[in-house]
Amino acid sequence: MTTASFNPFRPTRWEHQRDGYQLIWFTRTGDELASEKSIYVRGSRGSGKTTLLKSVCWEDLAKNESLRLQKRLSDFRHIGVYVRFPDHISSAIVSSRWAEIYPNAADPEYEFHKFFTLIVELTCAERVLTAIHELRLLNEIGINTSQEITITQQIVLEFPKILNFGQGEPRTFLDLSRFFRMIVRLMNEASGRGTIKDLSDLLPAREPGEFLTYVASQLSSAFQINSAGPMRRESLRFKFCLDDCEVLSPQQQKSLNSLVRVARQPISWVVSFVGSLYDVTDTYLARQPLTDADRKVISLDARSENDFRELCQAVVSLRLFFSVSEAIRERGAPKAIGDFFPLDIRLGRRNINDLMLAMANRSTSPDVAHLIDVSQKLKQKIVRVNRKLRSRYGQRDEVLPLYETYVLLLWRGRSESFATTFTKSDEERVLSLATEFSDPAFEAWLRRKQRGALLHFASAYGFRKIPYSGSNIVVSLADGGVRDFLEILGEIFENYTRRHKIDPTDLTSLDRFVVSGSQIAQDIQSDGIYSASHSYFNGVSARADRESDVLSRLLEGLGHYTAILQSDPDDPTTLGRAERGIFNIRFPQKIDDKEISSTLAVWNTIKRAEVSGYIRIFEAGGGDRSASIISDGIAGRTVTFRLHRRFAPHFRFSFRGAYEPVVMDWNDLWALCDRESQINARGWALQMARHPSAKEAGQLSLPLAQVDQDD
């Protein structure tokens, strides 16, 4: 991958700091998200976390040109304040030492809760004050100086110990925000130095949630909002968007849940986290867990593919519209900005037969030539037998039922029985099946084989590279991640500039890329897609530490194993079932003392892969979450996952991921997760493929996607 100083598909430094938090406006879900409930947003890394319609992040109004052109503060009911936890909370704030710090406390852990939530509240309050200051500079809100001084004085009078942490007395919002930042810094420092007890008597006295509620209430009704017409007075509300909450300990999660539980107007929360280990229920309040009355959990990974495609279309169009030159923007502005870069037109759409034909046309194998010949004959018979299929296969010679022909040539006619090769004698049998294409069940059965047929064909005839291209394939490889989608398009753009020998750092290159109405060449797309896949895997081991090496080896082993399960041309069961590669890892009910370290190593590596976004976790079942602490609660647990689809080109497995489970024991992964192991990942995968469990169908009930659509 070349390093270009200008690439509109790459997140900016500011966007990286905000971890991909995207401001995308969904009118369709606006009513659902505009309620006063707190929102718990759950997704995978880079899955396009969204703020809410009816709220606006003040940083975006300050720094996002496209948003400023489209919206004003008067269009929203909330000011959104974004807080990324690792930037504000010291990792030293844990609950294990609180019994020593407060030996006489009735509940030492509640003292931890008060300390931790004060940091959260101070951070949020500081960000609110900064937001109001910047919005006033942007002329979005109006407030007179006397009001500002009065509110600042009231906050200090209510919590006089604020004055312990600065010189003089704060008079403005900026002065007060500096006091808050200083308190947070000293609290984090005390946590690391073990001096919390010395600091605690200087901190403002309050119950969790009280401080932020008071500050927000004082600010809420003090402003006039500058709208297109005259200024109007309106009570502002605040939505605090807390990101990267997966880094919090169980006690910190419980503390944050308690803060959400006691929240009231004008405050509500958006709690965003990656993975499946955030507890969205438990609180420090006796018999007061979080329920649906307090919060709504939204899984971004549960979005339908059509919804995600619409999101991708909107994101890339918006990004490009405000990245091209002013002349291009004015000349090419569509009625809807979301259609500025139409994916289906610029990238096209490819189905399995398109990909197989592109490979077949490059082959010199007589078997491939025979496949094309039989496919042409089958097409003629299908169209004669069923006129309704004419529109599907068309009248053009290059539209051929290649995957259908390939599957039927290898099919032995009994259930899911397949051969590994075909001969000319199979032709007559295949042609006799033309009448079966009128049966919807038969066609659905064939469609479920299409991606398996593509992989089997590529592997059997030595195609090292499947010519992936098309909007449907790019969106599928993104696997629900907006960031992944943009990075794949970024690689396509850079490959486009190399192929046309133009400067990728020049704005005119982007203008040329955008205004060209023709479809981007398939080989340019394919090279970009493969480059994005290779760089994704290479990025795993970019850091030279043992943890990255272990994670890289785990992903490499599972990547090769997935490819073998889905495309081994010598395995007659490959086409007999949907693409395998959903790994069901089972941990023992009782963990022997000698196995504690190894089981934890496997578990932690899987969790690290999940939080990093390299795997997609299915709901895990089995076991008791209150199991032995020393084994991290993993005794009897089962974790089920598949690799991110973006790895598919690199390892040569299906671009639609995996659909069928493979049961594995935790010990099977230990060789990959052992830091001292020198095992070769490909060799491990070959060994696993010969294991009897690889040939057995799993008996699992999983929320898998449908595979009956044409690609």
WOCORPE-V705608 format. One record per residue. N is the residue number from 1. RES is the residue in three letters. SS is DSSP state (hx for helix, st for strand, lp for the rest). PHI is phi in whole degrees, -180 to 180 (* if undefined). Layout:
n=<N;N>
res=<RES;RES>
ss=<SS;SS>
phi=<PHI;PHI>
//
This chain:
n=<1;2;3;4;5;6;7;8;9;10;11;12;13;14;15;16;17;18;19;20;21;22;23;24;25;26;27;28;29;30;31;32;33;34;35;36;37;38;39;40;41;42;43;44;45;46;47;48;49;50;51;52;53;54;55;56;57;58;59;60;61;62;63;64;65;66;67;68;69;70;71;72;73;74;75;76;77;78;79;80;81;82;83;84;85;86;87;88;89;90;91;92;93;94;95;96;97;98;99;100;101;102;103;104;105;106;107;108;109;110;111;112;113;114;115;116;117;118;119;120;121;122;123;124;125;126;127;128;129;130;131;132;133;134;135;136;137;138;139;140;141;142;143;144;145;146;147;148;149;150;151;152;153;154;155;156;157;158;159;160;161;162;163;164;165;166;167;168;169;170;171;172;173;174;175;176;177;178;179;180;181;182;183;184;185;186;187;188;189;190;191;192;193;194;195;196;197;198;199;200;201;202;203;204;205;206;207;208;209;210;211;212;213;214;215;216;217;218;219;220;221;222;223;224;225;226;227;228;229;230;231;232;233;234;235;236;237;238;239;240;241;242;243;244;245;246;247;248;249;250;251;252;253;254;255;256;257;258;259;260;261;262;263;264;265;266;267;268;269;270;271;272;273;274;275;276;277;278;279;280;281;282;283;284;285;286;287;288;289;290;291;292;293;294;295;296;297;298;299;300;301;302;303;304;305;306;307;308;309;310;311;312;313;314;315;316;317;318;319;320;321;322;323;324;325;326;327;328;329;330;331;332;333;334;335;336;337;338;339;340;341;342;343;344;345;346;347;348;349;350;351;352;353;354;355;356;357;358;359;360;361;362;363;364;365;366;367;368;369;370;371;372;373;374;375;376;377;378;379;380;381;382;383;384;385;386;387;388;389;390;391;392;393;394;395;396;397;398;399;400;401;402;403;404;405;406;407;408;409;410;411;412;413;414;415;416;417;418;419;420;421;422;423;424;425;426;427;428;429;430;431;432;433;434;435;436;437;438;439;440;441;442;443;444;445;446;447;448;449;450;451;452;453;454;455;456;457;458;459;460;461;462;463;464;465;466;467;468;469;470;471;472;473;474;475;476;477;478;479;480;481;482;483;484;485;486;487;488;489;490;491;492;493;494;495;496;497;498;499;500;501;502;503;504;505;506;507;508;509;510;511;512;513;514;515;516;517;518;519;520;521;522;523;524;525;526;527;528;529;530;531;532;533;534;535;536;537;538;539;540;541;542;543;544;545;546;547;548;549;550;551;552;553;554;555;556;557;558;559;560;561;562;563;564;565;566;567;568;569;570;571;572;573;574;575;576;577;578;579;580;581;582;583;584;585;586;587;588;589;590;591;592;593;594;595;596;597;598;599;600;601;602;603;604;605;606;607;608;609;610;611;612;613;614;615;616;617;618;619;620;621;622;623;624;625;626;627;628;629;630;631;632;633;634;635;636;637;638;639;640;641;642;643;644;645;646;647;648;649;650;651;652;653;654;655;656;657;658;659;660;661;662;663;664;665;666;667;668;669;670;671;672;673;674;675;676;677;678;679;680;681;682;683;684;685;686;687;688;689;690;691;692;693;694;695;696;697;698;699;700;701;702;703;704;705;706;707;708;709;710;711>
res=<MET;THR;THR;ALA;SER;PHE;ASN;PRO;PHE;ARG;PRO;THR;ARG;TRP;GLU;HIS;GLN;ARG;ASP;GLY;TYR;GLN;LEU;ILE;TRP;PHE;THR;ARG;THR;GLY;ASP;GLU;LEU;ALA;SER;GLU;LYS;SER;ILE;TYR;VAL;ARG;GLY;SER;ARG;GLY;SER;GLY;LYS;THR;THR;LEU;LEU;LYS;SER;VAL;CYS;TRP;GLU;ASP;LEU;ALA;LYS;ASN;GLU;SER;LEU;ARG;LEU;GLN;LYS;ARG;LEU;SER;ASP;PHE;ARG;HIS;ILE;GLY;VAL;TYR;VAL;ARG;PHE;PRO;ASP;HIS;ILE;SER;SER;ALA;ILE;VAL;SER;SER;ARG;TRP;ALA;GLU;ILE;TYR;PRO;ASN;ALA;ALA;ASP;PRO;GLU;TYR;GLU;PHE;HIS;LYS;PHE;PHE;THR;LEU;ILE;VAL;GLU;LEU;THR;CYS;ALA;GLU;ARG;VAL;LEU;THR;ALA;ILE;HIS;GLU;LEU;ARG;LEU;LEU;ASN;GLU;ILE;GLY;ILE;ASN;THR;SER;GLN;GLU;ILE;THR;ILE;THR;GLN;GLN;ILE;VAL;LEU;GLU;PHE;PRO;LYS;ILE;LEU;ASN;PHE;GLY;GLN;GLY;GLU;PRO;ARG;THR;PHE;LEU;ASP;LEU;SER;ARG;PHE;PHE;ARG;MET;ILE;VAL;ARG;LEU;MET;ASN;GLU;ALA;SER;GLY;ARG;GLY;THR;ILE;LYS;ASP;LEU;SER;ASP;LEU;LEU;PRO;ALA;ARG;GLU;PRO;GLY;GLU;PHE;LEU;THR;TYR;VAL;ALA;SER;GLN;LEU;SER;SER;ALA;PHE;GLN;ILE;ASN;SER;ALA;GLY;PRO;MET;ARG;ARG;GLU;SER;LEU;ARG;PHE;LYS;PHE;CYS;LEU;ASP;ASP;CYS;GLU;VAL;LEU;SER;PRO;GLN;GLN;GLN;LYS;SER;LEU;ASN;SER;LEU;VAL;ARG;VAL;ALA;ARG;GLN;PRO;ILE;SER;TRP;VAL;VAL;SER;PHE;VAL;GLY;SER;LEU;TYR;ASP;VAL;THR;ASP;THR;TYR;LEU;ALA;ARG;GLN;PRO;LEU;THR;ASP;ALA;ASP;ARG;LYS;VAL;ILE;SER;LEU;ASP;ALA;ARG;SER;GLU;ASN;ASP;PHE;ARG;GLU;LEU;CYS;GLN;ALA;VAL;VAL;SER;LEU;ARG;LEU;PHE;PHE;SER;VAL;SER;GLU;ALA;ILE;ARG;GLU;ARG;GLY;ALA;PRO;LYS;ALA;ILE;GLY;ASP;PHE;PHE;PRO;LEU;ASP;ILE;ARG;LEU;GLY;ARG;ARG;ASN;ILE;ASN;ASP;LEU;MET;LEU;ALA;MET;ALA;ASN;ARG;SER;THR;SER;PRO;ASP;VAL;ALA;HIS;LEU;ILE;ASP;VAL;SER;GLN;LYS;LEU;LYS;GLN;LYS;ILE;VAL;ARG;VAL;ASN;ARG;LYS;LEU;ARG;SER;ARG;TYR;GLY;GLN;ARG;ASP;GLU;VAL;LEU;PRO;LEU;TYR;GLU;THR;TYR;VAL;LEU;LEU;LEU;TRP;ARG;GLY;ARG;SER;GLU;SER;PHE;ALA;THR;THR;PHE;THR;LYS;SER;ASP;GLU;GLU;ARG;VAL;LEU;SER;LEU;ALA;THR;GLU;PHE;SER;ASP;PRO;ALA;PHE;GLU;ALA;TRP;LEU;ARG;ARG;LYS;GLN;ARG;GLY;ALA;LEU;LEU;HIS;PHE;ALA;SER;ALA;TYR;GLY;PHE;ARG;LYS;ILE;PRO;TYR;SER;GLY;SER;ASN;ILE;VAL;VAL;SER;LEU;ALA;ASP;GLY;GLY;VAL;ARG;ASP;PHE;LEU;GLU;ILE;LEU;GLY;GLU;ILE;PHE;GLU;ASN;TYR;THR;ARG;ARG;HIS;LYS;ILE;ASP;PRO;THR;ASP;LEU;THR;SER;LEU;ASP;ARG;PHE;VAL;VAL;SER;GLY;SER;GLN;ILE;ALA;GLN;ASP;ILE;GLN;SER;ASP;GLY;ILE;TYR;SER;ALA;SER;HIS;SER;TYR;PHE;ASN;GLY;VAL;SER;ALA;ARG;ALA;ASP;ARG;GLU;SER;ASP;VAL;LEU;SER;ARG;LEU;LEU;GLU;GLY;LEU;GLY;HIS;TYR;THR;ALA;ILE;LEU;GLN;SER;ASP;PRO;ASP;ASP;PRO;THR;THR;LEU;GLY;ARG;ALA;GLU;ARG;GLY;ILE;PHE;ASN;ILE;ARG;PHE;PRO;GLN;LYS;ILE;ASP;ASP;LYS;GLU;ILE;SER;SER;THR;LEU;ALA;VAL;TRP;ASN;THR;ILE;LYS;ARG;ALA;GLU;VAL;SER;GLY;TYR;ILE;ARG;ILE;PHE;GLU;ALA;GLY;GLY;GLY;ASP;ARG;SER;ALA;SER;ILE;ILE;SER;ASP;GLY;ILE;ALA;GLY;ARG;THR;VAL;THR;PHE;ARG;LEU;HIS;ARG;ARG;PHE;ALA;PRO;HIS;PHE;ARG;PHE;SER;PHE;ARG;GLY;ALA;TYR;GLU;PRO;VAL;VAL;MET;ASP;TRP;ASN;ASP;LEU;TRP;ALA;LEU;CYS;ASP;ARG;GLU;SER;GLN;ILE;ASN;ALA;ARG;GLY;TRP;ALA;LEU;GLN;MET;ALA;ARG;HIS;PRO;SER;ALA;LYS;GLU;ALA;GLY;GLN;LEU;SER;LEU;PRO;LEU;ALA;GLN;VAL;ASP;GLN;ASP;ASP>
ss=<lp;lp;lp;lp;lp;lp;lp;lp;lp;lp;lp;lp;hx;hx;hx;hx;hx;lp;lp;lp;lp;st;lp;lp;lp;lp;lp;lp;lp;hx;hx;hx;hx;lp;lp;lp;lp;st;st;st;st;st;st;lp;lp;lp;lp;lp;lp;st;lp;lp;lp;lp;st;st;st;hx;hx;hx;hx;hx;hx;lp;hx;hx;hx;hx;hx;hx;lp;lp;hx;hx;hx;lp;lp;st;st;st;st;st;st;st;hx;hx;hx;lp;lp;lp;lp;lp;lp;lp;lp;lp;lp;hx;hx;hx;hx;lp;lp;lp;lp;lp;lp;hx;hx;hx;hx;hx;hx;hx;hx;hx;hx;hx;hx;hx;hx;hx;hx;hx;hx;hx;hx;hx;hx;hx;hx;hx;hx;hx;hx;hx;hx;lp;lp;lp;st;st;lp;lp;hx;hx;hx;hx;hx;hx;hx;hx;hx;hx;hx;hx;hx;hx;lp;hx;hx;hx;hx;hx;hx;lp;lp;lp;lp;lp;lp;lp;hx;hx;hx;hx;hx;hx;hx;hx;hx;hx;hx;hx;hx;hx;hx;hx;hx;hx;hx;hx;hx;lp;lp;hx;hx;hx;hx;hx;lp;lp;lp;lp;lp;lp;lp;lp;lp;hx;hx;hx;hx;hx;hx;hx;hx;hx;hx;hx;lp;lp;lp;st;st;lp;lp;lp;lp;lp;lp;st;st;lp;lp;lp;st;st;st;st;st;st;st;lp;hx;hx;hx;lp;lp;hx;hx;hx;hx;hx;hx;hx;hx;hx;hx;hx;hx;lp;lp;lp;lp;lp;st;st;st;st;st;st;st;st;lp;lp;lp;lp;lp;lp;lp;lp;lp;lp;lp;lp;lp;lp;lp;lp;lp;lp;lp;lp;st;st;st;st;st;hx;hx;hx;lp;lp;hx;hx;hx;hx;hx;hx;hx;hx;hx;hx;hx;hx;hx;hx;hx;hx;hx;lp;lp;lp;lp;hx;hx;hx;hx;hx;hx;hx;lp;lp;lp;lp;hx;hx;hx;lp;lp;lp;hx;hx;hx;hx;lp;lp;lp;lp;lp;hx;hx;hx;hx;hx;hx;hx;hx;hx;lp;lp;lp;lp;lp;hx;hx;hx;hx;hx;hx;hx;hx;hx;hx;hx;hx;hx;hx;hx;hx;hx;hx;hx;hx;lp;hx;hx;hx;hx;hx;hx;hx;lp;lp;lp;lp;lp;lp;lp;lp;hx;hx;hx;hx;hx;hx;hx;hx;hx;st;lp;lp;lp;lp;lp;lp;st;lp;lp;lp;lp;lp;hx;hx;hx;hx;hx;hx;hx;hx;lp;lp;hx;hx;hx;hx;hx;lp;hx;hx;hx;hx;hx;hx;hx;hx;lp;lp;hx;hx;hx;hx;hx;hx;hx;hx;hx;hx;hx;lp;lp;lp;lp;lp;lp;lp;lp;lp;lp;hx;hx;hx;hx;hx;hx;hx;hx;lp;lp;lp;hx;hx;hx;hx;hx;hx;hx;hx;hx;hx;hx;hx;hx;hx;hx;hx;hx;hx;lp;lp;lp;lp;lp;lp;lp;hx;hx;hx;hx;hx;hx;hx;hx;hx;lp;lp;lp;lp;lp;lp;hx;hx;hx;hx;hx;hx;hx;hx;hx;hx;hx;hx;hx;hx;hx;hx;hx;hx;hx;hx;lp;lp;lp;lp;hx;hx;hx;hx;hx;hx;hx;hx;hx;hx;hx;hx;hx;hx;hx;hx;hx;hx;hx;hx;hx;hx;lp;lp;lp;lp;lp;lp;hx;hx;hx;lp;lp;lp;st;st;st;st;st;st;st;lp;lp;lp;lp;lp;lp;hx;hx;hx;hx;hx;hx;hx;hx;hx;hx;hx;hx;hx;hx;hx;hx;hx;hx;hx;lp;lp;lp;st;st;st;st;lp;lp;lp;lp;lp;lp;lp;lp;lp;lp;hx;hx;hx;lp;lp;lp;lp;lp;lp;st;st;st;st;st;st;lp;hx;hx;hx;hx;hx;hx;hx;lp;lp;lp;lp;lp;lp;lp;lp;st;st;st;st;st;st;hx;hx;hx;hx;hx;hx;hx;hx;lp;lp;lp;lp;lp;lp;lp;hx;hx;hx;hx;hx;hx;hx;hx;hx;lp;lp;hx;hx;hx;hx;lp;lp;lp;lp;lp;lp;lp;lp;lp;lp;lp;lp;lp;lp;lp;lp>
phi=<*;-79;-100;-103;-79;-135;-152;-67;-86;-80;-61;-73;-58;-64;-68;-62;-62;-91;59;75;-66;-102;-97;-118;-100;-102;-64;-63;-102;-61;-62;-67;-94;-86;-70;-84;-63;-78;-111;-104;-99;-115;-163;-97;-57;76;-82;83;-58;-121;-78;-108;-60;81;-136;-138;-75;-61;-64;-72;-64;-83;-121;-103;-61;-63;-68;-63;-73;-96;-133;-124;-59;-66;-81;-123;-100;-132;-96;-92;-117;-96;-132;-99;-59;-60;-79;-128;-114;-70;-69;-78;-81;-127;-99;-69;-101;-73;-67;-78;-70;-124;-65;-99;-72;-63;-142;-57;-69;-68;-65;-60;-58;-66;-67;-65;-68;-65;-62;-61;-66;-63;-63;-65;-65;-61;-68;-65;-63;-64;-61;-64;-60;-71;-66;-68;-65;-81;64;-88;-134;-125;-154;-86;-63;-63;-63;-61;-65;-63;-62;-61;-65;-63;-65;-68;-65;-72;-129;-64;-70;-56;-69;-71;-123;-175;-97;74;-121;-67;-118;-117;-63;-66;-60;-65;-64;-66;-59;-63;-64;-64;-61;-62;-60;-68;-68;-64;-64;-63;-64;-75;-89;76;-114;-60;-60;-66;-84;-60;-70;-90;-78;-58;-82;-174;-92;-54;97;-69;-64;-66;-62;-66;-61;-64;-65;-64;-80;-57;-104;-96;-115;-113;-91;-81;-110;-62;-96;-69;-64;-129;-88;-151;-72;-82;-121;-125;-117;-95;-98;-100;-106;59;-72;-67;-79;-75;-73;-56;-68;-69;-61;-62;-66;-64;-59;-65;-64;-66;-64;-94;-66;-148;-50;-98;-111;-146;-129;-124;-107;-114;-151;-105;95;-123;-105;-90;-85;-96;-124;-71;-137;-88;-93;-59;56;-133;-73;-74;-127;-65;-73;-102;-156;-123;-96;-116;-95;-68;-72;-88;-63;-70;-64;-65;-63;-67;-62;-63;-63;-61;-60;-67;-65;-68;-67;-64;-64;-71;-58;-98;-109;-73;-67;-60;-63;-68;-62;-72;-76;-110;-65;-82;-61;-116;-59;-63;-106;-63;-125;-68;-61;-66;-84;-77;-102;73;-131;-125;-107;-61;-65;-61;-67;-66;-67;-61;-74;-61;-68;-96;-92;-108;-71;-65;-65;-68;-62;-67;-59;-64;-63;-65;-63;-65;-67;-65;-60;-61;-70;-61;-66;-68;-74;-134;-65;-65;-86;-62;-66;-72;-91;66;-101;-76;-64;-77;-89;-128;-82;-71;-68;-62;-64;-63;-62;-70;-66;-91;-73;-97;90;-122;43;-107;-93;-132;-94;-97;-141;-130;-129;-64;-69;-81;-61;-62;-63;-65;-64;-71;-89;-58;-67;-69;-68;-81;-91;-57;-65;-66;-65;-64;-62;-66;-61;-68;-97;-64;-72;-63;-64;-61;-67;-63;-63;-63;-72;-66;-112;72;-81;-76;-139;-86;-75;-63;-166;106;-64;-64;-76;-62;-64;-64;-65;-65;56;81;-107;-61;-62;-63;-60;-67;-69;-65;-64;-61;-67;-64;-62;-66;-68;-62;-68;-66;-64;-93;54;-121;-79;-69;-89;-94;-61;-65;-65;-66;-57;-64;-63;-80;-79;-62;-82;-80;-74;-64;-53;-63;-70;-66;-62;-62;-63;-65;-63;-67;-63;-65;-70;-63;-66;-63;-72;-63;-68;-63;-102;-63;-85;-87;-138;-67;-64;-66;-63;-65;-62;-62;-69;-61;-66;-66;-62;-69;-65;-65;-65;-60;-63;-65;-62;-94;-139;-61;-70;-95;-102;-68;-88;-56;-84;-81;-153;-64;-60;-84;141;-91;-91;-106;-99;-109;-104;-68;-65;-123;-102;-65;-55;-72;-105;-59;-66;-73;-66;-65;-63;-66;-60;-67;-68;-63;-65;-64;-66;-68;-64;-77;88;-80;-130;-115;-88;-95;-56;-85;-132;83;81;-116;-67;-96;-65;-46;-63;-64;-100;61;68;-102;-60;77;-77;-131;-122;-125;-156;-134;-75;-60;-63;-63;-74;-56;-61;-63;-99;71;-116;-62;-70;-96;80;-120;-125;-116;-80;-128;-81;-136;-93;-56;-63;-64;-93;-60;-61;-82;-95;-74;-60;-88;-72;-113;-66;-84;-63;-66;-63;-61;-65;-64;-66;-65;-65;-84;-72;-56;-65;-71;-94;-96;-74;-76;-108;-120;-106;-125;-79;-86;-74;-77;-123;-100;-93;-78;-102>
//
